[in-house]
Amino acid sequence: MTLRIHNTLSRAKEDFVPLDDGNVRMYVCGPTVYDYAHIGNARPVVVFDVLYRVLKTLYPKVTYVRNITDIDDKINAASKASGEPIRAITERTAKAFHADMAALGAQDPDREPRATEHVAEMIAMVQALVDGGHAYAAEGHVLFAVGSMDDYGRLSGHNRDEIIAGARVEVAPYKRDPADFVLWKPSDAETPGWDSPWGYGRPGWHLECSAMSGKYLGQTFDIHGGGQDLIFPHHENEIAQSRCAHPGSAFVRYWMHNGYLQVEGEKMSKSLGNFYTVHDLLTEFPGEAIRLTLLQTHYRQPLDFTKAGIAEARKVLDRFYGALRQAEGPAVEPDAAPEGVMAALGDDLNTPLAISQLHELLGELNKAQGDAVAAAKGRLLAGGRLLGLLQDDPEAWFRWAPEGAGGLDDAAIQALIDDRLAARKARDFATADRIRDDLKAQGVLLEDGPGGTTWKRG
C-alpha cells in the first residue's frame, strides 16, 4: 500500500517515499512543561500517534522523536509566581503529561529528548550559523539574519513584509532587520542560563527543536509534525536554522500539520470557561472516548471539541465493546491489517473514513456465527488497534466511573446481582425488579442474556 500524506511545504497530497525504507524518521513538537496539557495540545499527540501506528505497519523500523521543552519563559514565570523550583515544575508537569497522554491511548515516542540536556548541541548550531554568516551577536543576543536565506517564508507562504506586518516578530533596537529572530538571549542572575561564547544565557525556543531533531534523526529526515499554529514562526524558523547550519540539507521532506481546535464553538479561553485540560476531562470521561472525539474529524480540518461530543463518542464505543463482550472466546487476528481501515488511513490519515470501516467490521461481528465469530472479532480488534481504539477489556470499559463518583463498588454491585438472581429463582419477581430499579437509580444498568447478567455504568 502507498501512503499518501498532505505536505504543507508543497500544499499538495503526495506519495510518501522515505529516505530509508529500513528506518522511517519522524519528529513531532512536544509539550512545554509548565502546566497541565489542554485538549488542543492533545490533538497532535493523538493524530501523530495514529500516523506512527500506520508507519510501523508499513515499515520494519520507525524512529519517532517528540521533545520536551523545559527551557521556556513561561516555565520561568510559573516558578516566580509560585515559588516552586523550575525543576520541580517541569518534572511534575512532564509526569502529568505522560499519564494524560497514556490515558488517551498514545504510545510513547522512541526518543523524548529534553531541551535542558541538549544545550551544547544548541550552542554548536548557533556557532555554525554565526560562522556561516547567517547569524550575528548583538547586546548579548544572537539573532538569525533572515535576509541571508533566499527562500525564507516558503513553508508559511509569507514574504518578509507580510511577516513584519503580521506583528508576530519581536521588535528590538539590536536587530539589523525587524524580521530577524533570536537564537540565543542573555539570562540574569535569577533566570536559568548556560555559559556560551556570547555570554551567560539561554536558547531561543525555535533553536531547541532544530538541535534535538538533528541529533536523533540526522540533518535531513522524513516527517515533521505539529499543530497548524506552529507553521509560523516556529517551523519556519526551524527550517531556516537547520538548513543554513547544514548547507545542502533539506531538513524535512514532508511537513504535516493538524488543524485548529475550538471548544464549545469558541476559541478556548479560561475567561469563557471552556479551557479544558486533559487532566480534568479524564475525571469526567474515559480517555478512549476523548480520543475517538479527536479522531472523528479529519486531522487537517478545524475541530469543534465539546463535552456533548465526548458523551456521544462514549455511546459509540459502548456499542463496540458490547459486541466484543458478547463475542465470547479468543479472537483470531488476521495476518494483515483490515484492508478498508488501512486504505482509509493510507489516504492522508482519513480517520473518519477509517472509523466508518470499523462500523462495517462491527456489523460483520454482530452477524457472525460459530467459528466465524473469532475471525470477525480479530478483524475488529486489528482495525481498532490502528486507530488506538478498542484495546481495553470490555468489562473494564463498562465498569469505568468518573473520578469521585462514589456509589457502589464492583463487589457490591455483583452481590446485588447475585441477590436478584436468587430472587428470580425463587420466583420473587417483585424483589428482583426492585433490585434492578435500585441499581439503575445509582447509574448501574443490567443486561440479561443467554450467558447470564452483565452490567455497565450508565
NORVENFEN-V244495 format. One record per helix or strand of 3 or more residues. SS is the DSSP state (~ for helix, > for strand). FROM is the first residue (numbers start at 1). TO is the last residue. If there is no record, write none. Layout:
SS_FROM_TO / SS_FROM_TO
This chain:
>_4_7 / >_12_15 / >_24_28 / ~_39_58 / >_62_66 / ~_73_82 / ~_86_103 / ~_115_117 / ~_119_131 / >_135_138 / >_141_144 / ~_146_148 / ~_160_165 / >_181_186 / >_201_203 / ~_205_217 / >_221_227 / ~_228_245 / >_252_258 / >_261_263 / ~_278_281 / ~_287_295 / >_303_305 / ~_307_326 / ~_339_346 / ~_351_367 / ~_372_387 / ~_394_398 / ~_410_425 / ~_429_441 / >_444_449 / >_452_457
